[in-house]
Amino acid sequence: MSFHDVRFPTDLSFGSVGGPERRTDIVTLTSGFEERNTPWAHSRRRFDAGLGLRSLDDLAELIAFFEARQGQLYGFRWKDWADFKSCAPSQEPSVADQLIGTGDGANQSFALSKAYVSGGASYSRPVTKPVAGSVLVEVDGVELTEGANFTVDTATGMVTLDSAPGVGQDIRAGFAFDVPVRFDTDRIHVSAGAFNAGQVPDVPVVEVRV
């Protein structure tokens, strides 16, 4: 997949509207009961980048970013201001935030993920675009040092330890992360006069699988 490892300007994404979507197939039986199924293992996020624009300079910055990505051709990083940390948005990531694996004495690589838990049910979301320098890791309660004890591939979200954790040892991590997205349109349609009057362009952005 074509992807540029660059983040959409955060001052423009702040104020945007969006969030996760799911796809559910629903069949209503003759009895009135329903059969529900989903073809998606993971949710997909959508945003409107146009709602974060506040000035003509913002619009020019958006157009430059759009042109550099060649419309829908190249993906990029997006900061979801409502969900961009391994913890609550008001808190700072902690080394113990997320369980990302359990040692088996052989495996040294573990994929970052974030768990969403409610009412006894949970969903584990893969995190493939961690923010460089933000990842904290501990093994069996002992915090490790990036560069000395582990490395992080910020293009895939894989954490590689310098040695395999022992059998049954928990590997936990805290981090900040971006969403891999692309523009969901090949056109930005706006007039400067309408923009000054308060009419912002519709600039849809959609999450991509990486």
C-alpha positions in Angstrom: 0.0 0.0 0.0 1.2 3.5 -0.8 1.7 5.4 2.4 3.5 8.6 3.4 4.7 8.6 7.0 3.6 12.1 7.7 0.9 13.4 10.0 -1.9 15.6 8.9 -1.5 19.0 10.5 -2.8 18.7 14.1 -4.0 22.3 14.2 -6.3 21.4 11.3 -7.5 18.0 12.6 -8.5 19.6 15.9 -12.2 20.4 15.7 -12.8 17.8 13.0 -15.8 15.4 13.4 -15.5 11.6 13.2 -15.1 8.3 14.9 -15.4 4.5 14.4 -17.8 2.7 12.2 -18.8 -1.0 12.0 -20.5 -3.1 9.3 -23.2 -5.4 10.5 -25.3 -7.7 8.3 -28.8 -8.1 9.8 -31.4 -10.7 8.7 -34.9 -10.6 10.2 -36.5 -14.0 10.4 -40.1 -14.7 9.9 -40.5 -15.2 13.6 -39.3 -11.6 14.1 -36.0 -12.6 15.7 -32.8 -11.3 14.0 -29.6 -13.0 12.9 -26.6 -10.5 13.1 -23.1 -11.0 11.7 -20.2 -8.8 10.7 -17.7 -9.3 7.9 -15.3 -6.9 9.7 -13.0 -8.0 12.4 -12.0 -4.4 13.2 -13.8 -1.1 13.1 -12.9 1.6 10.6 -12.7 5.3 11.4 -14.0 8.2 9.3 -13.4 11.9 9.8 -14.2 15.2 8.1 -11.0 17.2 7.8 -12.9 20.3 6.6 -14.4 21.2 9.9 -11.0 22.0 11.5 -10.4 24.9 9.0 -10.6 28.4 10.4 -8.9 30.7 7.9 -7.8 30.9 4.3 -4.3 30.1 5.4 -5.7 26.8 6.9 -7.3 26.1 3.6 -4.1 26.7 1.7 -2.3 24.3 4.1 -5.0 21.7 3.5 -4.7 22.0 -0.3 -0.9 21.7 -0.1 -1.2 18.5 2.0 -3.9 17.1 -0.4 -1.8 17.8 -3.5 1.3 16.2 -1.9 -0.7 13.1 -1.2 -2.2 13.2 -4.8 -5.7 12.9 -3.5 -6.6 9.4 -2.5 -3.3 7.9 -3.8 -1.2 8.0 -0.7 -2.2 7.4 2.9 -1.0 9.4 5.9 -1.1 9.7 9.7 -4.1 11.3 11.4 -4.4 12.3 15.1 -7.8 11.3 16.4 -8.1 13.8 19.3 -10.8 11.7 21.0 -8.7 8.5 21.0 -4.9 8.8 20.6 -3.4 7.3 23.7 -3.2 3.9 25.4 -5.0 5.5 28.3 -7.8 8.1 28.7 -7.2 11.3 26.7 -6.9 13.4 30.0 -4.1 11.1 31.3 -0.5 10.4 30.3 0.5 7.0 29.0 1.8 4.6 31.6 4.1 1.6 31.1 1.3 -0.7 32.4 -1.6 0.6 30.3 -2.0 -2.3 27.8 -1.2 -6.0 27.9 0.4 -6.7 24.5 1.6 -10.3 25.1 2.7 -13.1 27.4 6.1 -14.6 27.3 6.7 -18.1 26.0 10.5 -18.2 26.3 11.0 -17.8 22.6 9.1 -15.0 21.1 10.7 -11.5 21.1 8.3 -9.5 19.0 4.9 -8.2 20.1 2.3 -6.1 18.3 1.0 -3.0 20.0 -2.8 -3.0 20.7 -5.4 -1.2 22.7 -8.2 -3.0 24.5 -11.7 -1.5 24.8 -13.7 -3.0 27.6 -17.3 -2.5 28.6 -19.8 -4.7 30.5 -17.7 -7.8 30.4 -17.1 -7.6 26.6 -13.9 -6.4 25.0 -12.3 -5.5 21.7 -8.6 -5.5 20.9 -7.6 -2.9 18.4 -4.3 -3.2 16.5 -2.1 -0.1 16.8 0.1 0.1 13.7 1.2 3.7 13.8 2.6 4.6 17.3 4.1 8.0 17.7 8.0 7.8 17.7 9.5 8.2 21.2 6.2 7.7 23.0 6.3 3.9 23.5 6.9 2.6 27.1 7.4 -1.1 27.7 7.7 -3.3 30.8 8.2 -7.1 31.2 7.0 -8.7 34.4 6.7 -5.3 36.1 10.2 -4.2 35.1 10.4 -1.1 32.8 12.7 -1.4 29.8 14.6 1.3 28.0 14.0 1.9 24.3 17.2 1.4 22.3 18.9 -0.5 25.0 16.2 -3.2 25.8 13.7 -2.9 22.9 13.0 -1.3 19.6 9.8 -0.1 18.0 8.9 -0.1 14.4 6.7 3.0 14.0 5.5 1.8 10.6 4.0 -1.4 11.9 3.6 -1.1 15.6 5.8 -4.1 16.3 7.9 -4.0 19.5 11.0 -6.2 19.5 12.7 -7.0 22.8 16.5 -7.7 23.0 15.7 -11.1 24.7 12.6 -13.3 24.9 10.5 -12.9 28.1 10.2 -16.0 30.3 7.1 -18.3 30.2 4.1 -16.5 31.7 5.7 -13.1 32.0 3.4 -10.2 31.0 4.5 -7.7 28.4 2.8 -4.3 28.8 3.0 -1.0 27.0 1.9 2.6 27.1 2.0 4.8 24.0 0.5 7.5 21.8 -0.6 6.6 18.3 -2.0 7.9 15.0 -4.6 6.4 12.7 -3.5 5.4 9.2 -5.9 7.1 6.8 -6.3 8.5 3.2 -8.5 11.1 1.7 -11.9 9.7 0.7 -12.2 12.1 -2.3 -10.2 13.2 -5.2 -11.6 16.7 -5.2 -11.6 19.7 -2.8 -14.5 22.0 -3.8 -14.6 25.4 -2.1 -14.8 29.1 -3.0 -12.8 31.7 -1.0 -15.9 33.9 -0.7 -18.0 31.1 0.6 -15.3 30.0 3.0 -15.0 33.6 4.4 -18.8 33.5 4.9 -18.5 30.4 7.1 -19.0 27.6 4.5 -16.2 25.0 4.9 -15.4 22.3 2.4 -16.4 18.7 2.9 -13.0 16.8 3.1 -13.7 13.2 4.1 -10.9 11.0 5.5 -11.1 7.3 6.0 -9.0 4.8 7.9 -7.0 2.3 5.8 -5.6 -1.2 6.7 -1.8 -1.4 6.9 
